[in-house]
Amino acid sequence: MLERPAAAESTVPHGLSKTVAAALPGLWYCLHLPASLSDLVDIDIWKLKAAQSLRLDHNILLVPIDCFDEDLLGRHLQHHHPVVTICPDELLDEARQRASALKFVLPTTPYSQLSDATLTAQWKAIHEHFIPDLPALTGEVSLTRRLDLAPLTLPHRRLARQMGWPTAELAAQDTSVSKAFTQAFHGQTRLAALARLEREGASPSEAGRRFLQTAREEADRLQVPVALGLPGTAPAYARNAYDSEVRRRTEPQPAVSSDDTWSVTLHERPDHMVERAAIEFAVTHQAVASSGLGLMLPTVPPDAFVILAELERHFRTPHSSAAVRRLFTRLNDAAQPLWSKELTAAIQRASHLTVFSGFPLGLLTMPGDSAPLCARLPVAYRPLEPLTRAVQLQACPPRRASA
């Protein structure tokens, strides 16, 4: 992914550089390409389930056009297989020359050519270049339309293609979060049931007889990685970072928004929509990498941050357990709008949570529980401020130890 360096301008309130924002259409497109060679071929079902304990990320290199050369990237790229360069149209000629010098496999693709047809052709070209002797997977590949639902729908669509399930109807993505979650959950249940039957060595006829019962059992004990996007900044931070006029331009985010769609010009939208697309990219990238579930949540209510600050101040002085309990009760009450039936169901089935937020979600107690989330399951945080850094870190592949 390439972009031209520009003036230091950022969105508010999370601070996404306008330069990085301009790369969002290409970053989203990259999530629809194969992440590894295993995406291209039929593999054992139990391996698909086992891969949820790994992070099989898309390796997306986000660099300015001026850094896209042998001197700066040659040593890095020699340990990888450079596949395709995506860039804005105005950078095409320069990017094409630089990509050729770095021996990228596919032709450089400008934003104006990003489409379902291009995506399908690139899947085919990648397969023919790297593993031409193995049969390719069938099934439709198409771009995501609804970014707000992509943390649920894109991992499911990739799983469906790998499993050989019908994919044509999944391309029609005008749906509700409830329907998208149910579809993804049923897919995860089927995967777990079939993986168990495969590990047990069941014959096709035996698997057919046992499948419904096995699926019911797996639904009760299902565990999958869950990624959550939780926007919001503390009022005190916003007051210190931005003047009153800028603060008035910020808007809280709902969990879903039908206007939140993919486009090659999505980076030209108002700040709150651009930031939303960036957070959703990070959540979807994480959900795809772990073959799990992802959800966008509404903006953290300001009162929750205020009570959190009170709780932090309280622990600096001698305190009583009763006072702490009262503050936690107030915190849970303030954060009540965050809870939906989909969030509750996702957490009940989560093996672990990855939370993209500046708010410590693990301190909240889920309705019906008696202890905070951090006592229920592991919670990892990915800070959203500054959002530029959050996108950069998420796009980069995990560091590997040197030999």
NORNORRA-V262217 format. One record per residue. N is the residue number from 1. RES is the residue in three letters. SS is DSSP state (H for helix, E for strand, C for the rest). PHI is phi in radians with two decimals (999 if undefined). D_CENTER is the distance of its C-alpha to the mean C-alpha in Angstrom with 2 decimals. Layout:
BEGIN
n=N res=RES ss=SS phi=PHI d_center=D_CENTER
n=N res=RES ss=SS phi=PHI d_center=D_CENTER
END
This chain:
BEGIN
n=1 res=MET ss=C phi=999 d_center=17.15
n=2 res=LEU ss=E phi=-2.10 d_center=20.23
n=3 res=GLU ss=E phi=-2.68 d_center=21.40
n=4 res=ARG ss=C phi=-1.45 d_center=24.79
n=5 res=PRO ss=C phi=-0.98 d_center=25.30
n=6 res=ALA ss=C phi=-2.43 d_center=26.31
n=7 res=ALA ss=C phi=-1.08 d_center=27.76
n=8 res=ALA ss=C phi=-1.33 d_center=26.05
n=9 res=GLU ss=C phi=-2.17 d_center=24.61
n=10 res=SER ss=E phi=-2.39 d_center=21.61
n=11 res=THR ss=C phi=-1.36 d_center=20.11
n=12 res=VAL ss=C phi=-2.19 d_center=20.95
n=13 res=PRO ss=C phi=-1.71 d_center=20.33
n=14 res=HIS ss=C phi=-1.53 d_center=17.31
n=15 res=GLY ss=C phi=1.37 d_center=18.73
n=16 res=LEU ss=C phi=-1.81 d_center=16.77
n=17 res=SER ss=E phi=-0.99 d_center=19.25
n=18 res=LYS ss=H phi=-1.10 d_center=20.33
n=19 res=THR ss=H phi=-1.13 d_center=20.47
n=20 res=VAL ss=H phi=-1.21 d_center=16.79
n=21 res=ALA ss=H phi=-1.02 d_center=16.11
n=22 res=ALA ss=C phi=-1.14 d_center=18.24
n=23 res=ALA ss=C phi=-1.52 d_center=15.89
n=24 res=LEU ss=H phi=-1.02 d_center=12.98
n=25 res=PRO ss=H phi=-0.99 d_center=14.46
n=26 res=GLY ss=H phi=-1.25 d_center=14.67
n=27 res=LEU ss=H phi=-1.07 d_center=11.26
n=28 res=TRP ss=H phi=-1.11 d_center=9.88
n=29 res=TYR ss=H phi=-1.07 d_center=12.81
n=30 res=CYS ss=H phi=-1.04 d_center=12.15
n=31 res=LEU ss=C phi=-1.13 d_center=9.03
n=32 res=HIS ss=C phi=-1.64 d_center=11.84
n=33 res=LEU ss=C phi=-1.51 d_center=14.20
n=34 res=PRO ss=C phi=-1.06 d_center=15.04
n=35 res=ALA ss=C phi=-1.55 d_center=13.34
n=36 res=SER ss=C phi=-2.69 d_center=16.69
n=37 res=LEU ss=H phi=-1.10 d_center=20.09
n=38 res=SER ss=H phi=-1.15 d_center=19.51
n=39 res=ASP ss=H phi=-1.23 d_center=17.32
n=40 res=LEU ss=H phi=-1.63 d_center=20.58
n=41 res=VAL ss=C phi=-2.32 d_center=23.03
n=42 res=ASP ss=C phi=-1.31 d_center=23.92
n=43 res=ILE ss=C phi=-2.24 d_center=23.51
n=44 res=ASP ss=C phi=-1.02 d_center=24.66
n=45 res=ILE ss=H phi=-1.13 d_center=22.79
n=46 res=TRP ss=H phi=-1.12 d_center=23.19
n=47 res=LYS ss=H phi=-1.23 d_center=21.39
n=48 res=LEU ss=H phi=-1.09 d_center=18.29
n=49 res=LYS ss=H phi=-1.20 d_center=18.46
n=50 res=ALA ss=H phi=-1.13 d_center=19.37
n=51 res=ALA ss=H phi=-1.13 d_center=16.43
n=52 res=GLN ss=H phi=-1.19 d_center=14.26
n=53 res=SER ss=H phi=-1.54 d_center=16.08
n=54 res=LEU ss=C phi=-1.95 d_center=14.87
n=55 res=ARG ss=C phi=-2.14 d_center=11.96
n=56 res=LEU ss=C phi=-1.73 d_center=12.42
n=57 res=ASP ss=C phi=-1.26 d_center=10.29
n=58 res=HIS ss=C phi=-1.18 d_center=10.91
n=59 res=ASN ss=C phi=-1.59 d_center=13.58
n=60 res=ILE ss=C phi=-1.87 d_center=13.29
n=61 res=LEU ss=C phi=-1.71 d_center=16.28
n=62 res=LEU ss=C phi=-1.74 d_center=16.26
n=63 res=VAL ss=E phi=-2.38 d_center=19.98
n=64 res=PRO ss=E phi=-1.17 d_center=22.71
n=65 res=ILE ss=H phi=-1.02 d_center=25.15
n=66 res=ASP ss=H phi=-1.22 d_center=27.95
n=67 res=CYS ss=H phi=-1.71 d_center=26.28
n=68 res=PHE ss=C phi=-1.53 d_center=25.64
n=69 res=ASP ss=C phi=-2.64 d_center=28.72
n=70 res=GLU ss=H phi=-1.10 d_center=30.28
n=71 res=ASP ss=H phi=-1.04 d_center=31.47
n=72 res=LEU ss=H phi=-1.62 d_center=28.10
n=73 res=LEU ss=H phi=-1.99 d_center=25.81
n=74 res=GLY ss=H phi=-0.96 d_center=28.34
n=75 res=ARG ss=H phi=-1.15 d_center=28.20
n=76 res=HIS ss=H phi=-1.19 d_center=24.41
n=77 res=LEU ss=H phi=-1.25 d_center=24.32
n=78 res=GLN ss=C phi=-1.19 d_center=27.19
n=79 res=HIS ss=C phi=-1.71 d_center=24.96
n=80 res=HIS ss=C phi=-2.32 d_center=22.49
n=81 res=HIS ss=C phi=-2.04 d_center=22.99
n=82 res=PRO ss=C phi=-1.06 d_center=22.37
n=83 res=VAL ss=C phi=-1.87 d_center=21.39
n=84 res=VAL ss=C phi=-2.59 d_center=20.83
n=85 res=THR ss=C phi=-1.90 d_center=20.88
n=86 res=ILE ss=E phi=-1.98 d_center=19.33
n=87 res=CYS ss=E phi=-2.67 d_center=21.13
n=88 res=PRO ss=C phi=-1.07 d_center=22.60
n=89 res=ASP ss=H phi=-1.01 d_center=25.88
n=90 res=GLU ss=H phi=-1.21 d_center=28.11
n=91 res=LEU ss=H phi=-1.79 d_center=27.05
n=92 res=LEU ss=H phi=-1.03 d_center=27.56
n=93 res=ASP ss=H phi=-1.06 d_center=30.99
n=94 res=GLU ss=H phi=-1.18 d_center=30.29
n=95 res=ALA ss=H phi=-1.13 d_center=26.91
n=96 res=ARG ss=H phi=-1.08 d_center=28.61
n=97 res=GLN ss=H phi=-1.14 d_center=31.37
n=98 res=ARG ss=H phi=-1.18 d_center=29.22
n=99 res=ALA ss=H phi=-1.13 d_center=26.92
n=100 res=SER ss=H phi=-1.10 d_center=30.14
n=101 res=ALA ss=H phi=-1.11 d_center=31.56
n=102 res=LEU ss=C phi=-1.59 d_center=28.52
n=103 res=LYS ss=C phi=1.11 d_center=28.88
n=104 res=PHE ss=C phi=-1.23 d_center=25.64
n=105 res=VAL ss=C phi=-1.26 d_center=25.99
n=106 res=LEU ss=C phi=-1.74 d_center=25.12
n=107 res=PRO ss=C phi=-1.07 d_center=26.50
n=108 res=THR ss=C phi=-1.08 d_center=24.73
n=109 res=THR ss=E phi=-2.01 d_center=22.92
n=110 res=PRO ss=E phi=-1.43 d_center=23.26
n=111 res=TYR ss=H phi=-0.95 d_center=21.14
n=112 res=SER ss=H phi=-1.13 d_center=24.00
n=113 res=GLN ss=H phi=-1.77 d_center=23.65
n=114 res=LEU ss=C phi=-1.30 d_center=19.97
n=115 res=SER ss=C phi=-2.78 d_center=20.51
n=116 res=ASP ss=H phi=-1.06 d_center=20.33
n=117 res=ALA ss=H phi=-1.13 d_center=23.54
n=118 res=THR ss=H phi=-1.11 d_center=22.36
n=119 res=LEU ss=H phi=-1.06 d_center=19.23
n=120 res=THR ss=H phi=-1.07 d_center=21.61
n=121 res=ALA ss=H phi=-1.12 d_center=24.10
n=122 res=GLN ss=H phi=-1.27 d_center=21.78
n=123 res=TRP ss=H phi=-1.00 d_center=20.66
n=124 res=LYS ss=H phi=-1.12 d_center=24.41
n=125 res=ALA ss=H phi=-1.15 d_center=25.39
n=126 res=ILE ss=H phi=-1.13 d_center=23.03
n=127 res=HIS ss=H phi=-1.08 d_center=24.45
n=128 res=GLU ss=H phi=-1.18 d_center=27.98
n=129 res=HIS ss=H phi=-1.36 d_center=27.71
n=130 res=PHE ss=H phi=-1.64 d_center=26.34
n=131 res=ILE ss=C phi=-2.42 d_center=27.53
n=132 res=PRO ss=C phi=-1.15 d_center=30.05
n=133 res=ASP ss=C phi=-1.48 d_center=32.11
n=134 res=LEU ss=C phi=-1.79 d_center=29.52
n=135 res=PRO ss=C phi=-1.14 d_center=29.00
n=136 res=ALA ss=C phi=-1.46 d_center=25.83
n=137 res=LEU ss=C phi=-1.18 d_center=23.62
n=138 res=THR ss=C phi=-1.76 d_center=24.42
n=139 res=GLY ss=C phi=1.92 d_center=22.38
n=140 res=GLU ss=C phi=-1.26 d_center=21.00
n=141 res=VAL ss=C phi=-2.09 d_center=18.07
n=142 res=SER ss=C phi=-2.63 d_center=17.22
n=143 res=LEU ss=C phi=-1.29 d_center=14.92
n=144 res=THR ss=C phi=-1.24 d_center=12.74
n=145 res=ARG ss=C phi=-1.69 d_center=14.84
n=146 res=ARG ss=E phi=-1.53 d_center=13.30
n=147 res=LEU ss=H phi=-1.24 d_center=10.14
n=148 res=ASP ss=H phi=-1.15 d_center=10.56
n=149 res=LEU ss=H phi=-1.74 d_center=10.47
n=150 res=ALA ss=H phi=-1.01 d_center=7.95
n=151 res=PRO ss=H phi=-1.03 d_center=5.50
n=152 res=LEU ss=H phi=-1.67 d_center=9.00
n=153 res=THR ss=H phi=-1.36 d_center=10.78
n=154 res=LEU ss=H phi=-1.20 d_center=9.17
n=155 res=PRO ss=H phi=-1.03 d_center=9.03
n=156 res=HIS ss=H phi=-1.19 d_center=12.41
n=157 res=ARG ss=H phi=-1.12 d_center=13.85
n=158 res=ARG ss=H phi=-1.17 d_center=13.33
n=159 res=LEU ss=H phi=-1.11 d_center=14.93
n=160 res=ALA ss=H phi=-1.03 d_center=17.65
n=161 res=ARG ss=H phi=-1.14 d_center=18.60
n=162 res=GLN ss=H phi=-1.16 d_center=18.92
n=163 res=MET ss=H phi=-1.50 d_center=20.97
n=164 res=GLY ss=C phi=1.40 d_center=23.14
n=165 res=TRP ss=C phi=-1.37 d_center=22.53
n=166 res=PRO ss=C phi=-1.00 d_center=23.32
n=167 res=THR ss=C phi=-2.02 d_center=20.55
n=168 res=ALA ss=H phi=-1.05 d_center=22.56
n=169 res=GLU ss=H phi=-1.24 d_center=22.20
n=170 res=LEU ss=H phi=-1.28 d_center=18.39
n=171 res=ALA ss=H phi=-1.23 d_center=18.54
n=172 res=ALA ss=C phi=-1.43 d_center=20.06
n=173 res=GLN ss=C phi=-1.81 d_center=17.07
n=174 res=ASP ss=C phi=-1.37 d_center=19.16
n=175 res=THR ss=C phi=-2.48 d_center=18.77
n=176 res=SER ss=C phi=-1.76 d_center=18.27
n=177 res=VAL ss=H phi=-1.13 d_center=15.56
n=178 res=SER ss=H phi=-1.11 d_center=18.23
n=179 res=LYS ss=H phi=-1.18 d_center=18.78
n=180 res=ALA ss=H phi=-1.11 d_center=15.18
n=181 res=PHE ss=H phi=-1.17 d_center=14.84
n=182 res=THR ss=H phi=-1.04 d_center=18.26
n=183 res=GLN ss=H phi=-1.09 d_center=17.54
n=184 res=ALA ss=H phi=-1.16 d_center=14.49
n=185 res=PHE ss=H phi=-1.12 d_center=16.62
n=186 res=HIS ss=H phi=-1.11 d_center=19.61
n=187 res=GLY ss=H phi=-1.10 d_center=17.86
n=188 res=GLN ss=H phi=-1.16 d_center=16.91
n=189 res=THR ss=H phi=-1.16 d_center=20.51
n=190 res=ARG ss=H phi=-1.07 d_center=22.04
n=191 res=LEU ss=H phi=-1.04 d_center=20.23
n=192 res=ALA ss=H phi=-1.10 d_center=21.52
n=193 res=ALA ss=H phi=-1.15 d_center=24.96
n=194 res=LEU ss=H phi=-1.19 d_center=25.40
n=195 res=ALA ss=H phi=-1.12 d_center=24.28
n=196 res=ARG ss=H phi=-1.13 d_center=26.86
n=197 res=LEU ss=H phi=-1.10 d_center=29.54
n=198 res=GLU ss=H phi=-1.17 d_center=28.95
n=199 res=ARG ss=H phi=-1.10 d_center=29.22
n=200 res=GLU ss=C phi=-1.40 d_center=32.39
n=201 res=GLY ss=C phi=1.29 d_center=33.85
n=202 res=ALA ss=C phi=-1.18 d_center=34.48
n=203 res=SER ss=C phi=-1.24 d_center=36.18
n=204 res=PRO ss=H phi=-0.95 d_center=34.85
n=205 res=SER ss=H phi=-1.20 d_center=37.52
n=206 res=GLU ss=H phi=-1.15 d_center=36.92
n=207 res=ALA ss=H phi=-1.08 d_center=33.15
n=208 res=GLY ss=H phi=-1.09 d_center=33.96
n=209 res=ARG ss=H phi=-1.22 d_center=36.28
n=210 res=ARG ss=H phi=-1.62 d_center=34.02
n=211 res=PHE ss=H phi=-1.06 d_center=30.66
n=212 res=LEU ss=H phi=-1.06 d_center=30.87
n=213 res=GLN ss=H phi=-1.16 d_center=32.08
n=214 res=THR ss=H phi=-1.11 d_center=29.57
n=215 res=ALA ss=H phi=-1.11 d_center=26.70
n=216 res=ARG ss=H phi=-1.11 d_center=28.15
n=217 res=GLU ss=H phi=-1.14 d_center=28.40
n=218 res=GLU ss=H phi=-1.22 d_center=24.86
n=219 res=ALA ss=H phi=-1.10 d_center=23.53
n=220 res=ASP ss=H phi=-1.25 d_center=25.44
n=221 res=ARG ss=H phi=-2.06 d_center=24.07
n=222 res=LEU ss=C phi=-1.06 d_center=20.57
n=223 res=GLN ss=C phi=-2.36 d_center=18.07
n=224 res=VAL ss=E phi=-2.41 d_center=14.43
n=225 res=PRO ss=E phi=-1.16 d_center=11.62
n=226 res=VAL ss=E phi=-2.22 d_center=9.82
n=227 res=ALA ss=E phi=-1.98 d_center=6.96
n=228 res=LEU ss=E phi=-2.23 d_center=8.29
n=229 res=GLY ss=E phi=-1.87 d_center=8.38
n=230 res=LEU ss=E phi=-2.27 d_center=12.13
n=231 res=PRO ss=C phi=-1.25 d_center=13.76
n=232 res=GLY ss=C phi=2.34 d_center=17.42
n=233 res=THR ss=C phi=-2.21 d_center=20.05
n=234 res=ALA ss=C phi=-1.15 d_center=23.31
n=235 res=PRO ss=H phi=-0.96 d_center=26.31
n=236 res=ALA ss=H phi=-1.14 d_center=28.31
n=237 res=TYR ss=H phi=-1.11 d_center=25.80
n=238 res=ALA ss=H phi=-1.07 d_center=25.70
n=239 res=ARG ss=H phi=-1.12 d_center=29.51
n=240 res=ASN ss=H phi=-1.34 d_center=29.85
n=241 res=ALA ss=H phi=-1.59 d_center=27.37
n=242 res=TYR ss=C phi=-2.31 d_center=28.20
n=243 res=ASP ss=C phi=-1.35 d_center=31.44
n=244 res=SER ss=H phi=-1.12 d_center=32.09
n=245 res=GLU ss=H phi=-1.13 d_center=31.77
n=246 res=VAL ss=H phi=-1.15 d_center=28.24
n=247 res=ARG ss=H phi=-1.08 d_center=27.28
n=248 res=ARG ss=H phi=-1.18 d_center=28.71
n=249 res=ARG ss=H phi=-1.46 d_center=26.32
n=250 res=THR ss=C phi=-1.35 d_center=23.20
n=251 res=GLU ss=C phi=-2.27 d_center=21.98
n=252 res=PRO ss=C phi=-1.17 d_center=20.18
n=253 res=GLN ss=C phi=-1.81 d_center=17.08
n=254 res=PRO ss=C phi=-1.35 d_center=17.30
n=255 res=ALA ss=C phi=-1.17 d_center=14.61
n=256 res=VAL ss=C phi=-2.31 d_center=14.90
n=257 res=SER ss=C phi=-2.64 d_center=16.69
n=258 res=SER ss=C phi=-1.18 d_center=18.16
n=259 res=ASP ss=C phi=-1.44 d_center=18.68
n=260 res=ASP ss=C phi=-1.51 d_center=15.02
n=261 res=THR ss=E phi=-2.14 d_center=15.14
n=262 res=TRP ss=C phi=-1.32 d_center=14.42
n=263 res=SER ss=C phi=-2.80 d_center=17.45
n=264 res=VAL ss=C phi=-1.24 d_center=18.75
n=265 res=THR ss=C phi=-2.00 d_center=20.04
n=266 res=LEU ss=H phi=-1.09 d_center=17.13
n=267 res=HIS ss=H phi=-1.27 d_center=17.66
n=268 res=GLU ss=H phi=-1.63 d_center=21.15
n=269 res=ARG ss=C phi=-1.36 d_center=20.31
n=270 res=PRO ss=C phi=-1.01 d_center=21.24
n=271 res=ASP ss=H phi=-0.91 d_center=19.52
n=272 res=HIS ss=H phi=-1.15 d_center=17.87
n=273 res=MET ss=H phi=-1.36 d_center=16.23
n=274 res=VAL ss=H phi=-1.16 d_center=15.22
n=275 res=GLU ss=H phi=-1.10 d_center=13.71
n=276 res=ARG ss=H phi=-1.03 d_center=11.87
n=277 res=ALA ss=H phi=-1.08 d_center=10.40
n=278 res=ALA ss=H phi=-1.20 d_center=9.50
n=279 res=ILE ss=H phi=-1.15 d_center=7.86
n=280 res=GLU ss=H phi=-1.13 d_center=5.90
n=281 res=PHE ss=H phi=-1.05 d_center=5.07
n=282 res=ALA ss=H phi=-1.08 d_center=4.24
n=283 res=VAL ss=H phi=-1.14 d_center=2.51
n=284 res=THR ss=H phi=-1.16 d_center=1.77
n=285 res=HIS ss=H phi=-0.98 d_center=3.31
n=286 res=GLN ss=H phi=-1.17 d_center=4.14
n=287 res=ALA ss=H phi=-1.14 d_center=4.86
n=288 res=VAL ss=H phi=-1.17 d_center=6.45
n=289 res=ALA ss=H phi=-1.08 d_center=8.07
n=290 res=SER ss=C phi=-1.79 d_center=9.58
n=291 res=SER ss=C phi=0.91 d_center=10.33
n=292 res=GLY ss=C phi=-2.03 d_center=9.73
n=293 res=LEU ss=E phi=-2.03 d_center=8.93
n=294 res=GLY ss=E phi=-2.39 d_center=6.61
n=295 res=LEU ss=E phi=-2.49 d_center=8.66
n=296 res=MET ss=E phi=-1.63 d_center=9.51
n=297 res=LEU ss=E phi=-1.93 d_center=12.87
n=298 res=PRO ss=C phi=-1.22 d_center=15.83
n=299 res=THR ss=C phi=-1.02 d_center=17.06
n=300 res=VAL ss=C phi=-1.05 d_center=18.88
n=301 res=PRO ss=C phi=-1.05 d_center=22.56
n=302 res=PRO ss=H phi=-0.95 d_center=24.71
n=303 res=ASP ss=H phi=-1.05 d_center=27.15
n=304 res=ALA ss=H phi=-1.13 d_center=24.69
n=305 res=PHE ss=H phi=-1.18 d_center=24.49
n=306 res=VAL ss=H phi=-1.10 d_center=28.29
n=307 res=ILE ss=H phi=-1.20 d_center=28.95
n=308 res=LEU ss=H phi=-1.04 d_center=26.63
n=309 res=ALA ss=H phi=-1.10 d_center=28.80
n=310 res=GLU ss=H phi=-1.07 d_center=31.87
n=311 res=LEU ss=H phi=-1.10 d_center=30.71
n=312 res=GLU ss=H phi=-1.13 d_center=30.17
n=313 res=ARG ss=H phi=-1.14 d_center=33.62
n=314 res=HIS ss=H phi=-1.07 d_center=35.15
n=315 res=PHE ss=C phi=-1.37 d_center=34.38
n=316 res=ARG ss=C phi=-1.40 d_center=36.23
n=317 res=THR ss=C phi=-2.16 d_center=39.48
n=318 res=PRO ss=C phi=-0.94 d_center=41.27
n=319 res=HIS ss=C phi=-2.48 d_center=39.62
n=320 res=SER ss=C phi=-1.88 d_center=40.26
n=321 res=SER ss=H phi=-1.12 d_center=38.02
n=322 res=ALA ss=H phi=-1.14 d_center=38.94
n=323 res=ALA ss=H phi=-1.15 d_center=37.71
n=324 res=VAL ss=H phi=-1.12 d_center=34.37
n=325 res=ARG ss=H phi=-1.08 d_center=34.02
n=326 res=ARG ss=H phi=-1.13 d_center=34.87
n=327 res=LEU ss=H phi=-1.16 d_center=32.23
n=328 res=PHE ss=H phi=-1.15 d_center=29.53
n=329 res=THR ss=H phi=-1.11 d_center=30.84
n=330 res=ARG ss=H phi=-1.11 d_center=30.62
n=331 res=LEU ss=H phi=-1.10 d_center=27.05
n=332 res=ASN ss=H phi=-1.11 d_center=26.04
n=333 res=ASP ss=H phi=-1.14 d_center=28.04
n=334 res=ALA ss=H phi=-1.17 d_center=26.44
n=335 res=ALA ss=C phi=-1.58 d_center=22.88
n=336 res=GLN ss=H phi=-0.95 d_center=23.93
n=337 res=PRO ss=H phi=-1.09 d_center=22.24
n=338 res=LEU ss=H phi=-1.25 d_center=18.77
n=339 res=TRP ss=C phi=-1.44 d_center=19.67
n=340 res=SER ss=C phi=-2.18 d_center=19.23
n=341 res=LYS ss=H phi=-1.15 d_center=20.21
n=342 res=GLU ss=H phi=-1.21 d_center=16.70
n=343 res=LEU ss=H phi=-1.10 d_center=15.57
n=344 res=THR ss=H phi=-1.07 d_center=18.79
n=345 res=ALA ss=H phi=-1.13 d_center=18.46
n=346 res=ALA ss=H phi=-1.13 d_center=14.99
n=347 res=ILE ss=H phi=-1.19 d_center=16.37
n=348 res=GLN ss=H phi=-1.09 d_center=19.56
n=349 res=ARG ss=C phi=-1.94 d_center=17.93
n=350 res=ALA ss=E phi=-1.43 d_center=15.51
n=351 res=SER ss=E phi=-1.39 d_center=16.53
n=352 res=HIS ss=E phi=-2.83 d_center=14.73
n=353 res=LEU ss=E phi=-1.95 d_center=12.37
n=354 res=THR ss=E phi=-2.03 d_center=9.90
n=355 res=VAL ss=E phi=-1.96 d_center=10.46
n=356 res=PHE ss=E phi=-1.60 d_center=9.43
n=357 res=SER ss=E phi=-3.01 d_center=12.91
n=358 res=GLY ss=C phi=-1.75 d_center=16.48
n=359 res=PHE ss=C phi=-1.97 d_center=17.86
n=360 res=PRO ss=C phi=-1.36 d_center=18.72
n=361 res=LEU ss=H phi=-1.00 d_center=17.50
n=362 res=GLY ss=H phi=-1.10 d_center=19.15
n=363 res=LEU ss=H phi=-1.38 d_center=22.50
n=364 res=LEU ss=C phi=-1.38 d_center=22.35
n=365 res=THR ss=C phi=-1.81 d_center=24.13
n=366 res=MET ss=C phi=-1.17 d_center=22.70
n=367 res=PRO ss=C phi=-0.89 d_center=25.41
n=368 res=GLY ss=C phi=1.69 d_center=27.76
n=369 res=ASP ss=C phi=-1.61 d_center=27.07
n=370 res=SER ss=C phi=-2.02 d_center=29.56
n=371 res=ALA ss=C phi=-2.40 d_center=27.46
n=372 res=PRO ss=C phi=-1.10 d_center=24.30
n=373 res=LEU ss=H phi=-1.00 d_center=20.89
n=374 res=CYS ss=H phi=-1.12 d_center=21.28
n=375 res=ALA ss=H phi=-1.57 d_center=24.32
n=376 res=ARG ss=H phi=-1.55 d_center=22.61
n=377 res=LEU ss=C phi=-2.80 d_center=19.81
n=378 res=PRO ss=E phi=-1.16 d_center=18.18
n=379 res=VAL ss=E phi=-2.24 d_center=15.87
n=380 res=ALA ss=E phi=-1.94 d_center=14.12
n=381 res=TYR ss=E phi=-1.93 d_center=13.45
n=382 res=ARG ss=E phi=-2.16 d_center=11.60
n=383 res=PRO ss=C phi=-1.03 d_center=13.91
n=384 res=LEU ss=C phi=-1.75 d_center=13.12
n=385 res=GLU ss=C phi=-2.08 d_center=16.66
n=386 res=PRO ss=C phi=-1.36 d_center=17.25
n=387 res=LEU ss=H phi=-1.17 d_center=14.04
n=388 res=THR ss=H phi=-0.96 d_center=15.29
n=389 res=ARG ss=H phi=-1.18 d_center=15.18
n=390 res=ALA ss=H phi=-1.07 d_center=11.73
n=391 res=VAL ss=H phi=-1.17 d_center=10.42
n=392 res=GLN ss=H phi=-1.06 d_center=13.09
n=393 res=LEU ss=H phi=-1.15 d_center=12.42
n=394 res=GLN ss=H phi=-1.25 d_center=8.76
n=395 res=ALA ss=H phi=-1.23 d_center=10.02
n=396 res=CYS ss=C phi=-1.24 d_center=13.03
n=397 res=PRO ss=C phi=-1.19 d_center=13.62
n=398 res=PRO ss=C phi=-1.05 d_center=14.81
n=399 res=ARG ss=C phi=-1.17 d_center=18.49
n=400 res=ARG ss=C phi=-1.92 d_center=20.95
n=401 res=ALA ss=C phi=-1.15 d_center=24.33
n=402 res=SER ss=C phi=-1.35 d_center=27.29
n=403 res=ALA ss=C phi=-1.26 d_center=30.04
END
